Amino acid sequence: METKTIPTKNGHALNGFSIDDIGDDHLFTSLDTPMKPNAFDMSDKEKKERISILFSEIMDVLGLDLTDDSLQGTPDRVAKMYVEEIFSGLDPKNKPKVALFDNKYQYNQMLVEKDITFYSNCEHHFVPIIGKAHVAYISSGKVIGLSKLNRIVQYYAKRPQVQERLTQQIAHELKTVLGTEDVAVIIDAKHLCVSSRGVKDDTSATVTTFYGGAFNSPEKINELQNYINS
């Protein structure tokens, strides 16, 4: 098979690796999710109509009988699921609105929200990534509601993702919202593109981390790990 080189944004090939090789190595090219400039020209209704038509074609190519009672509604269900649910984090209008509050209790230690369950999808194979996120911050004078930490994780998870990018996107959003560098994010996840296909390893998991500001020290990392493992 002829090797396909992949151009980067500056026009250079990535060392001659094939598309398949790079996909399995989970390369990600930017902190921002790759989006077309006209990504939001279509309404959600138009997107669902178009996805339904295209998914019908995929099912037809696979040889499925779309006149069967069990299958005929599948294209519409998939289209609705893509736009309104599992890829809803692509649309900025779904970004959670975060209100800041004064840290009236003068709590100046780390706040940890652990075991935030999330479901994402691998951008290389469009199969699930299932995991838990642990996020922490030290207040710079402002705090946010605990549920907003969960909502930020869910927003960035609900898009085609690479775990390294997901970790950084959550961290950068928290830094921006809270106005502090003292932010930490740890993600522990299982990738179905590893367990259900390819190498078919059902026992391995992937851990990615971001330590910013005060968290970028052995003492704080150990303290955070003790909270998470308790």
N, C-alpha and C positions, 0 to 999 in steps of 0.2 A: 504494500500500500504506500502511495506517495505521501511523504511527510508534508503537512500543511503548516507553514509558519504563520504566526499570529502577529499582526502589527500592533504596536502600542500607540498611544495617542500622539506620540511624536514621530510615528512612522517607522520605527525600528522593530525588527523581528525579535522575538524572545528566545534567542539562542537555538532556534531551529526545532524546538520541541513541538510535538504534534498537539492538536486540540485535545485529543483524548488524554495524553499524558498530563497536560496542564490541568485539565478538569479534575482528574483523579488526585492531583497534588494540591487541590483546593487553593490555587493561586487567587489572590484578589488584587485588583489593579488600583483601587483608590479607596479613600475613606468614605466618600459619597457613593451611594448606590448608583450604578450606571443607568442613567435615564436619558431618553430622547428629549430634545428641546421642546417638541410638541406633544409631550406625554399626556397633557391634560386638555388637549383640544376637543376630544370626544367626551360626551357626558357619560356618566355611569351606565345609563340605560343603553346608550349606543355601544358601549364596551361589552355589556352583557349579551346584547344581540349578536355582535360580531364573534365573540368567543363561542357562543352556542353553535353558530354555523360552522366554525373551524373545528370545534371538538366533535361535531357530528361527522365531519370528514375523517378525522382520526379514527373514530369508532368504525366508520365504514371501511376504511383501509385495513383495519384489523380483522374485518370479516364479521363484525357483530351485526345482528339483525335489529335495526332501529325501529322496526314495526312491532317488536315484542313489547308487551305491556310493562315489563320490568325495566326496559332500556330506553323507551321513547322519551321519557322526561329527563334522562341523565344529562344531555348537553345543557339544558337550561339550569339544572341544579349545579353543575360544575361551574357554569358562568357566574351564577349568583355567589357561589362559594368563593371563587377567585376574587371578584370585585368587592364584595361586602364583608368577607371574612378573612381568609388566610393571606391575602395580599393587600388588605386595606391600609397597611402601613406605608404603601407607596404614595398615597395621596396626602399632601400636607394638610388638607382640611380635616383629616382625622387625627392630627397631632393633639395630644392631650394639653388642655389649658391648665397651666400651673400657677397657683397663687402662693406668694411667699408671705410668711408671718414672722413677726419679731420673735426672737429667741428669748422670751420673757423669763424663762426658767434659768437662763444663763448656763444651759447645759453645754459644756465645752469638750466633752469626750466624744468618741466615735459613736455614731448611730448606725446600726447594722440591720438591714432587712434581708433575711436569708431565706433560701429555699423558695424563690419565686419561680413557679413552674411556667414554662413557656413552650410553645410549639412554633417552629419556623420551618422553612423549606430550603434545601440546598439549591443554590442557583445554578449548579452544574448539571443536576439530574432531576430537579423538581420533585424530590422525595423528602419526607419529613426529617427535621432535626428536633429532637425532644430532649429537654434538659431543665436544669435549674440555674437561676442566676442569684448571686449574692452581691448586694450593693451596700456601700457604706460611705458616709461622709462625716466631716467635722464642720460644724456650723461656723460661718464667718459673721454671724449676727442675724441670719435669717434661716428659717426652716420651712419645709413643705410637708403637706399631709402625707402620711405613710402610703396611702393608696396610690398617690401620684408616682411613687417609685415603681410600683408594679405596672402602672399604666405606661410609663416611659419604656420599660422593658418590653411590654407587649407591643407597643407601637413599632419599635424597630425590629422586633422579631417577625411581625406580620408583613413580610416581603421576602422575595428570594434573597438568600443570605449566604455569607461565609462567616464562620464563627468568629474569626479574628476581627472582621469588620463590625459585626454585631457588638462585640465587647467594646470596641473603641467608640462606636456611635453612641452607645448608652453612656459611657464615661464622659464624652465631650458634651453631651446634652446636659448631664448633671452639673458639670463644671460651669456651663453657661448659665443655667437656671439658678444655681446656688451662688454664683459669683465667688467660687473658691477652687483652688487646685487640689484641695484635700478630699479627694474622691478615690474610691476603689471599686473595681468590678471584677468578679470572678464568675466564669461560666463553666459549668460541667455538663456536657451534653453527649448524647448518642446520635450518630448519623446513620440513617437508614441506607444512604448510598454506600456505606461501608458494610453494614450488617446484612442487608438484603440483596446486594449485588456486588460485583467486583470481587474483592477479597473475601467477602462473606464472613466477616469476623463479628460475631454477635456479642462478644464480651468486652471489647475495648470501649473506652470513652475518651473524649477530648476535653482538655481543660485549658482555658485561656484566661489571662489576667491583665488588669490595668491597675497600676499603683501610681497615684499622683500626689504631689505635695508631701504632706506629713506621712502619708502611707508608704512613701518610698524609702523605708528604713527597716532593717531586720526586726527591730522591737515592735513596730506597729504591725508589720506583716504577721509576726507571731501572735500578737494580741488578736488581730482579726481572725486568724485561723482558729484560735481557741474559741472565739465566739461562734464561728460557723460549725465547728465540730462538737460543740457542747450539746 
